[in-house]
Amino acid sequence: MHKSIYTNQILKYGFLLLSMIVCLQIAYGQQRPKVGLVLSGGGAKGLAHIGILKAIDSAGLKIDYITGTSMGAIMGALYAAGYSGKEIEVIAKATSWDQLLTNQPNLQSIVYEEKSEFDRYAIELPLVKGKVKISSGVLEAQELWLTFAKLFLPIHDVQDFSKLKIPFKCIATDVATGKMVVLDKGNIINAVRASMAIPTVFTTVEYEGMRLIDGGVVRNFPVQNVKEMGADYVIGVNVGQGLQSKDKLSSALDVLYQVGSYREAEDFVLQIKECNLFIEPNIEGYSAASFDDADSIMKRGEDAAKKYYPALKHLADSLRPFYPVEKVEKDTALLNYKIRIDKIIVNGLRVTSPSFVIGKLELKTGGYYTADQIAEAVRRVFGTRNYQSITYDFERIEGNKIQMTLHAKESPQTTIKMGLHYSSFSDIAAIVNITSRNFLIKNSRSLFTANVGNDLKFRAEYFKYLGESRNWGFNFSLKNLNYDLPLYDDFKQTSLYRYSFGAIDARLQYAITPSFGIGIGHSYEITHINPKISEGNEFSGWNYNWDTYFYCNINTLDRKQFPTRGMELTASFGLIYGQDPALDYFDQDGNQIGNLDSLGVTFKPYTKGSLSFSYFRPIKTRSTLIWQAQSGINFDQKQAFLNQYIIGGATDFLRNQVTFIGLREANVTTSSIVTGLIGYQYEIYKNVFLTGKFNVGYYNFNGTFLDDLTNGNWLSGYGVALGMKSAFGPLELVVMRCDQKGGASVSVNLGFHF
């Protein structure tokens, strides 16, 4: 923080200078003095600029020129485009900064067919010509670009920034020469994006043959530039941190700003001397990465605005008598702006086709669209995971028609992904995936996933988009599962089987929306069981069957790890038929029993249905209510446990599993089950959650639910979970109890299951 005495001197002599300028200009019949506004960079601290902008509006002060760097460029460009300080505040408060500063789309934007694979892996490495490729910057910042595109849509046809409501310039740095680049024309989105392209955090931006990075490297406080535009009186707002002591470098972003500030620190001393009114909000304790404290930082800006409001008001009043009254107003219709799209073209495609992109956009030529509608359309395309970035611009063609040009940067065709999964039930395993897009055939995806650990599992899948809008799809897959499955009698383990399951599956699906899909499937299934430990009668052998089914999936969750809003529903109904068993059954003395019919075991066709439903509703900033329901019914099914439902466990990762708080995995096996759960999730610290859950279940009713409500097949359980988000997926420790079983049990889970 610069000494207040220095600030007061600038204020005092600034007004004296302004008075002299005004008198001289009036004496010579010149126009009124021009007022320039300079907004510095500073990352999250730049949100404090909003308070000053609101004060300028309230004072009725007309700004003639604006310059800015990095976050100051964002705020300055919005103000220059016509947004009021209050409107910018509304935008800032509605922005999810964590989401904005990543290149990961929101789960809700991911297309239906990609949701199951999205955000499951800790590491994703693109392969280009057989080699791992690392980007020049960590983030393409797709969501950031889309947000800018939405906000600046009303000025899409302004290529000269001097033609904005307030003439504007921003500062970037040529990464090749280290020289300052003043951006005053072209696409304003690219200009602002270049000005804030922090090295090693965001990718560089191409501009007139140069590759640009954050302007704060060379000039974080561009006062001289606003004077060159014609400003006679300069208001400078600084939120830059300058050089910090080592104990204040608390994040990687802080260190990057420090390294980039060595050269700029000298320039800052020269720039501040050119200010007539210098404002420096008190943002001690916040860093460039403090986006979680956005509201508090904006409050600090308002505090500074209150302090300097008399000066701003005096400045506005002192200028007003000397020129015709110009009403200071902002365009309140900016956020409701609509644009007609007459033609759509796509550039940059090598593998995917323009018809694929346009089909996923679902924008009809000749229609009028808001900025939000266009952003959602582009998110649908980006949500296919085929593209690293998608930008767009508009131009007038054939007179007054408007053409939308999309610039797509395709993702590498092949990506290697790696994750980790641990559970108390199955121990630790590495999850390895290789995904290839448009392999051999365009508009397709192939993947192979393996679970490498005590239990070897694998899945191979091929998916092909169909239809003009690419909402239809064909999916063919092979999978194999292997794990140890304990069996219990009255909650006491009686045996341990090695369980193997394989399937060849084909599906035809239709995505009604990115979150809702239906389909039909047909599979050939193979089940193998082999006893490892047994105290009584035991099965051994194989069973083969066909499964034809209908399914429906809905997923509107906001994220995969500890969701706070949305719902997820998975439902299916099918027919099991064509069973061909090759099973041996032995009694406890080792004698083979040849006739399974005598045990009531048959292999006739039967129908089955299953449902899993979860609903998350936020009730406060950190609090979420959870409702869940699960059910599974094998109608008239009597073939032991080969296709029964596995009840228990806090996390779902076994075939036919129905989770139940209080029970360990497979504590109960049954042909019919229905459960209900209510829970309360609270984020006690950032990304750390405490959750309480209570559930009840009813099983073995098999079509006689209402008749058997009093037969005693009830379950009730409850538990408390402490969890946290991690790069590998959710880490959760659950302490739980089931009333019917008695005693407490502990479950630990890390990451996403195979």
Beta strands, then each sheet from edge to edge (+ up, - down):
strand 1: 35-39
strand 2: 65-69
strand 3: 123-128
strand 4: 131-132
strand 5: 168-174
strand 6: 180-183
strand 7: 205-207
strand 8: 210-214
strand 9: 233-237
strand 10: 277-279
strand 11: 338-341
strand 12: 343-347
strand 13: 367-370
strand 14: 387-397
strand 15: 401-410
strand 16: 414-423
strand 17: 427-437
strand 18: 444-453
strand 19: 457-466
strand 20: 472-489
strand 21: 492-513
strand 22: 516-534
strand 23: 538-555
strand 24: 566-586
strand 25: 592-593
strand 26: 606-618
strand 27: 623-634
strand 28: 645-647
strand 29: 657-658
strand 30: 668-670
strand 31: 672-685
strand 32: 688-699
strand 33: 714-724
strand 34: 731-738
strand 35: 744-750
sheet 1: 6+ 5- 2- 1- 9- 10-
sheet 2: 4+ 3- 16+ 17- 18+ 19- 20+ 21- 22+ 23- 24+ 25-
sheet 3: 4+ 3- 16+ 35- 34+ 33- 32+ 31- 27+ 26-
sheet 4: 6+ 5- 8+ 7-
sheet 5: 11+ 13-
sheet 6: 12+ 15+ 14-
sheet 7: 29+ 28+ 30-
end
